[in-house]
Amino acid sequence: MKTFATALGLLALIAATPVCAQSGVVNVYSYREPGLIQPLLDLFSQETGIKTNVLFAGDGLIERVAAEGELSPADVIVTVDIGNLANAKDLGVSQAIPAEALARVPAAYQDPDGQWVALSLRARVFYASKDRVTETALTYEDIAKPEWKGRLCTRSGQHVYNIGLIATRIAHWGVDKTRDWLTHVRDNLNGKPTGADRDQVKQILQGTCDLAIGNTYYMGLMLNNDAQPEQKEWAASARIIYPDADGEGTQVNVSGAIITKYAPNKDNADKLVEFLLSDEAQHIYASSNYEFPVVAGVEPSELVASWGELKADKTPLTEIAAHRKEASALVDELRFDDGPQN
């Protein structure tokens, strides 16, 4: 409640500010956790002299910008998940990213009309028990097989991370095959989906799950979590397997940026997005957030590289976004979040 009240207060403060260009300022609406994005914004301000006014919130920021219209003070929206990026374009709150910035990013990780651009990649992988899983290579199709009955765990099927995974399967297989696959995945779960990605790895340590579905960067965050050292034990019990490494590639999602349609500080917004796609900023994404750089030639961190090489699924993110509603409908149809049904 305190966090929510603080967010409301910041929204009111920004809304009360006259909407006009301010020399040396850029206003950022961010869905990303402060600890993941603030170091980058601080460095941007240090190098350019442009102050960043930032509003952090878990949801609703894109819809707020749409409601604010021409009166919106927001210059840049930083968010996670292709669904949010596509939604921003659909709501008409974006404008074209500078061509110089787009040129640094593969076509699969940007909007065809230049309305959004990815800033970093995260892969949807398997966390495998070091003690109870002997397999070193698996596919997404494998987790529907009978040998994983009662050994699989994941968070809610309706979470954006899993919707992205299911939507990618629809892009490859179509709805009917994906329905059959998801039915078997549901029935291989060790119970009702619950918690977040880190909680699934905790289950591996506890012995209630042998294989968990999760994003790669949580491994780095857990292994280096001095504030909650128990998470280091969770992470130490598991190893990462990149699914479909020898086939279509591992499903990836993104964090990304949008320059708002009525950005009052457009030039500064352009500079911020260009900075976030610079080699320097991409190295920070890699070393601090344990995500994969989206710019070619920038290497992942040494820790991330130790987990193996990522062969990313090349399905365009726009195609994945187009199947999200179908993916969500399948989760509901199969009552995935109720857990195994046989």
N, C-alpha and C positions, 0 to 999 in steps of 0.2 A: 504494500500500500504506500509506503514511504517513497519507493522508487517511482510508482505511478504518479503520486502527487508532485514529485519533483519534475517529472516529464511534463505534466500539465502546466506547471509553473513556467517552465522554459518555453513551452509552446505559446503561452500567453505573452511572455516577454518578447519573443520574436515577432508574434503577430502584431504587437503594439508598436513595433519599430517601423518608421516610415519606409515604404518600399521604394527605394531609390538606390542608384549605384553609390557605393561607398569606396573611395580610394583605399586600396590596400586591405580589402576584406573579401572573404568568400564564406557564404553560409552553407553549411553541410547538414543535411538530414541523413542520419546513419542508422541502419538496422544492425550493424556490426557492433559487437561488444567493445566498449571503450578501450580495453587493454589491447585489442587486436588492431585498431586503426589509429589510436591517438599518437603512438610514436611516429607514425608516418606523417601525420598532420603537423606534429611539432617540428619535424625535420623540414618539411615544406616551408613552414613559416620562418624557420631559421635561415633557410637558403634564399628565400624570395622576399622576405619582409612582409608577406601577405598574411594577415591574421585570419585564423579559421574560427568561426562561430559554429559550434557543433551541437546538434540536438540528437541524443540517442533515444531510441524507443524500439520495442520489440515488434510492433506492428502498427499499421494505420497511417504511416507517413506518406505513402504514395497517394492514398485516398485523400489525405489532408491537402496535399499539393493540388490535386484535382479540384477539391472544393474551394481552395483559395484562389484559383485561377490567376488572373493577371496581378492580383494583390499578393501572391506568394513571395516571401522573402528568400525562399530556398534557391540556391544556385546549382547544387550537386546533390544527388541522392546516391548513397553508397549502400548496397544491399547484398544479400546472399540469395542464391537459388535463381534458376532460369525463369521460374514462374513469376517471381517479383519483377524481373526485368521485362518480361513479355507483357505483364499487366500494366506496367508504367507506359509502355508504348501504346497498348490498347486504349488506355484512358486519355491519351493525348497530352501527357505532361512532359514529354521529352522533345529535344531537338538534336540535330546532327552533332556527333562528336567530331572534333577536328580531324581532317584526313591524315595529318602527320601522326596522330596517336593511333588511329585505326590501322595504319600501315605496319605497326609493330606487332599486331596480333593476328594469328591465323583466322581465316574467314569463318571457320566453324565456331569460333568463340566471339563473334560479334554479330550484331543485327545487320541483315542485308542492306537496310536503309541507313545504317550508321547511327541508329537511335540509342544504342547501348553498347557497351564494350566490357568484356571480362577483364578482371584485374588479377585473378589468381584461380588456380584449379584445385579441387579436392576430389579424391577418388573414393568410390563406394566399394569397400573391400571386405574380406573376411578376416576376422581375428580368430586364430586357431589355437587351441590349447597346446602348449608345448609338451604336455605329459600324455594327452589322450588322442591326439590327432597325428597320424603318421603321414598323411598326404602332404605333398609339397606343391602340387598344382591342382587347381579346381576350376570349374566353370560355374556360371550362374545356374546353368541347367542342372548341375550335379546336386545342388541343395534340395532338389525335389525328389531325389532318389531315396528308396526305403532305408538305406543304411544310416541316414541322418534322423530317423524317427526319434523324437524326444531329445535331440542333441543340439537343436538350433534355437537361437534367440535373437530378437531384434526389438526395436522400439515400435511404436504405433505405425501401422501401414499407412495412415493418413498423414504422417509427418512428411514435410516437403522432401526430405532426403530419400525416403522410401518411395514417394510418389515419382520422383525423378528416375529412380531405378526401374520401377514398374513401367513407366512411360517409355523408357529406353527399350525394354523388352517388347512392348507393343510395336515400336518402330521397327524392330528386327523381325518379329514373329507374327504380328497381327494380334487381334483381340482374342480369338478363340484359343490359340496355343498358349497365350499368356494367361488366360483364365485357368486352363488346365494346370499349368506350371504353378501358379499362385495358390491353387487349391492344395497341391501337394506340399508346397512350402509351408502353408498354414498348418497342415496336419503333421508336419515335422517339428513344429515349435515345441518347446518344453513347457509351454503354458501360455497364458494371455500375454501379448506384448505389453511391456511396461517400462517406464524410465526412459533415459536418454542413452546415447551411444556408449558413454563411459560405464553406465550401469550394466550393460551387457558384458563388458570385459570383467567387471566385478563378479558376475555370475560364473565366468570361466574359472577364476581363482577359487570360488566357493564350490566348484564341481557340479553345479546345476545346469551347465551349458558347456558344450565342447566347441561350438563354432558360432561366432556372433557376426552380424552384419554391422559395419560401422564405417565412418570416414577416417581416412588415414591420419589426419593431423591430430586427432585425439591421442594417438600413441605418443607423439612428441609432447603434447601438453601434459599427459599423465606422468611420463617418465621424468619430467622436469618440474613437477608440482611440489615445491618445497613447503607450500602452505598446507597442503593435504597429502602428507607423505604416504598415506595408505594407498593412494592412487598409483604410486610407483610400484607397489606390490601387485596391483591389478594388472598393470601393463607388463610387468616382468613375467606373468604367467602365460602370456600369449605371444604369438608371432603373426606377422601380416602375410596373407596370401593375396596376390593380385589376380582376381578372377579373369578367365579368358585371356591370359597373357599370351597364349599361343594361338589365339583365335581372333575374334572380333575386337578384343581389347577391353579394358576395364572401364566401367561407366564413370564419367566425371561430371561434376557440377561446378559451379563457379561462384565467386564473389564478383560483383560488377559495379559499374558506375553509369549514371544518367546525368546529363546536363539538362536542367529543367527548361521547359518551353519559354518561360518568362523570366529567366535568370536575370536579376538586376545587376549582377556583377559578372557578365558573360566572359569577359577577357580573363578574369581571375579564375573562373570556373574552368576555362580551357587550359590554363596553366596548371591547375591542380590535377586534372585528368592526365595531362601529358607527363607530369611529375610521377604520378602513381604507376605509369607505364615505363618509367625510366629504368635503366639497369640498376641504379642505386636502390630505388624503392622496391624493385622486384627481388633484389637480394634480401631486403628486410622481410618481405613476405615469406621468403624461403627460410631464413634463419630464425625469425622470431615466432612466426605463426605455423611453421612446419607444413605450409601449403606448397603447391607446385607453381613456379613462375609461369606466366602465360606468354612471356616474350621469349622467342627462340634465342638460344645462346646463353641464357641465364640458368645456371645449374641449381638443382635442389640442394638443400643443406646436407652436410655430411651425414647427419643422423638419418634423414629421409632416404638418402642414397643407400644407406646400409640395409634398408628393407627390400631392396631390389629395384629393378628398372620398371617404371610405369610405361606400359603401352596403352595409350588412351584410346577408347572407342571414338571413332571419328564422326559419328552421327552428329549432324549439325544441331546445335542447341535449340534452334527454332523448330526443328522437327520434333524434338523431345517435348518442347512446350506445347506443341499442337496435340499431343496425346495425353496431357495431364488430366483432363476431365474424364477421359475414358479410364485412366488408371485409378482415379479416385472412386469412380462408379464401381469398378471391380472390387476394390477393397470393401465397399459397403455391401455389394451383392453377395460376396463370399463370407461376410461377417468375419473378416480376417482378424480384427482386434478382439474377437471372442476366443481366439486360440483354436487348438485342434478340435475337430468335430468327428473324429473316428478313432 
